[in-house]
Amino acid sequence: MLSAVDLAFGYPGRRVGSGATFSVSAGEVFCLLGPNGCGKTTLFKTLLGLLPALDGRLELDGAPVSSLSRRHFAQRVAYVPQATAAHFPFSVFDVALMGRASRIGTFERPSASDRAIVHETLVQLGIAHLGDHPYTAISGGERQMTLVARALAQRPAMIVMDEPTASLDFGNQARILNQILALAREGIAVVLSTHEPGHAFACAGTVA
């Protein structure tokens, strides 16, 4: 599904890492383990096509990531960033509904089918009761689960998660880790980063 060969990543004039070679298949949990500041997020931005690779080869389904349209890429790969402070009081349902954007035409509105997919996703994650709540008024753990719901609503083949358990209490960390395992059982490839070795051992099939 996703493969990198001798991948170099970083910014113009500053190479952060090089020689990264790995592949991720459907139903696999691939964990990038390392301390804060070691370049995990920079590598993820490169995997997502937000930063160009400085060298090497990066492919999705056998095609160079750089050759894929953003719409096509978003239909295959979803991204869950770390939950951050929210500034706009969209409802939890509407935040999750934003995950359908890549499957809606430019001048179209979300259909009844799109809304049904979002409702099903919120039920799956156990947060359907938060659907009408403002995203700005829920806890950090609930915001993180909402971002997972937004990613799942894309119906992707792969989800990239940047430190998905950061700043969460023990209970919410366990919920996220269990959800990662559930996604893998459904055949979704999961790529995540963490600085917690225990989390890598708890859910990952492959650790780098």
N, C-alpha and C positions, 0 to 999 in steps of 0.2 A: 504493500500500500504506500507507505512513505519510506524513502531510502535516502541516505546521505553518504557520500563517498568523498573522503579527504576534504570535508567542508571547512572552510575558513570563514569566520564571522567577526563582525565588529563594525566600526564606523570609519568614514573617510579619514585616512591618516592615523587610525588607531585600530590595530588588529587585537581583538580580545581573545580569540582562540583559533586553533587550526587543527587539521588532521582528524576531525570528527567523522567517524564512519560507523553507521548503525542502520538498522531497518526495523520497522514496526509493522506488524501484520494485524489483520482483523481479529478482534477478541483478545489482543495482547495489552498488558499494562506495562508501559516502559517508563521507568522513573529516572530522572536526572537528579542525583544526590550531590549536594555540595554546600559549602558555607555561603553566607550572604556576601554579595559582591564578587563572586567568582565568574560571573558571566552567564548564568542560567537564563535570565530574562532576555539578554541579547541574543543568545542562541534561539530562544523561542520566537523572538521577533523575526529572525531569519527564516525559521521553519514556516512561519505564517506568511512570508513574503512581504512583511512590513519593512524589512531591511534587505538589500540585495546581498547575496553571498559574495564574499571577497575572492573565493577560489573554491574549486571542487564542484561536485555535482549534487543537486537536490531535486528529487523527483517524487511526484505523487501519481500513483497508478501508472508508472512508466513514462510520464510526461514531465518535462522540466517545469518546476513550479513557476518560473518566470514567464512561461508561455501561456499560462492559464488565466482566463478572465477572473476578476474578483468575484463575480456572481457564481461562476462554476466552482471556484475554490471554496466559497462560503457554503455551497450546497454539499460539499464533501467534508469540510473541516470546520469545527466550531471552536471558539476560544472562551475560556473562563479565566478572567483576570482575578487578581486579589480584590476582595470586596473593599471598596473605599467609601469615603463620605459621600452621601448623595445630596444633590442640590435641587433637583426638580421632583415634585411630589407625584410622579406617575404612580399609578396603582401597581401592585405586584403583578397583576394579570397583564397590564399593558407593557411592563418591562419584559415579561416573558414573551409577549406577542411580537416584540421587536425581533425575536429570533426568526420569524417567518419572512423577514424583509427580502432575503435572497430568492424567495420563491413567489414573490408578488411582483406583478408588472409595475412599471414606472408610475402610471396614473391609476393603478388599481387600489382598492381597499381590501383589508383582510376579509376573507370570506367566512361563511359559517363553518366550513371545514377547517380553516386556519384556527378559528376560535375553539373548535372542538379538540384539535390537537393540543392546544395550550392547556385547556382544562384537563385533558387526560394526563398531560405531563405534570401539572401541579398536584393532581391526585396521586400519581406515581411517586412523587417526592414527599408526599405527606404535608404539603403546604397549601392545599386548596382553600383552607379556611382563611388564608391571608390574601386571597385574590383581590378583595376590594380595599385592602390596607395600603396607605401611601408607603412607597419604598423608603421614604425618608424617616418613617416612624417605626421601623421594625429593627430588630437586633442585628448585630453583625453576622451571626450565624444564619439568620433568616435571609439576610441580603445575599450571603454566599449561596444558599440553596436556590434563591431566585435567579442568580446568574447561571447556575447549573441548569435550571429550568429553561432559561432563554436559549442556552446552547442546545439542549435536547430538542427544543421546539424546531430547530433547524432541520431535524432528522438527518444528522450527519453520520458519516461512516467513521469519523475520528474526532475526538475531543482533546484539545490541548489545554492543560490546567496549570497556571502559574501559581505555585505555593497555595493550593486550594484550602489548606488548613491553617494558614497564617492567622494569628490573633484570635483564633477560636478557642472556646473552652473545651474541656475534654469530651463532653457529651457530643458537641457539634463536630469535633474532629472525627469521632467514631462514626457519626452519621455520614459524613463526607466520604470516609474511607470505605464504608459499607456500600455506598452508592457507586463508588468507582468499581468495586468488585461486581456489582450487579450489572453495570454497563458492559463490562468485559464478558459476562455470561451471555449477554444479548448479542454479542458479536461486534460490539463497538470497540475500536482501538482507542486506548487512552494513553496520552503522553503527559506526565506531570513532573513538576519539580518540587523538591523539598530540601530542607536542611536537617530534617529529623530522620535519623537512620531507622528508628522503630517504625515509622510510617512506610518507609520503602520496603522493609521486611514484611509489613502487614498486608500490603496489597499488590506489590509489583512482581511480575514474572521475570522481568529483566531490569537490572539496575546499572546505570553508568555513573 
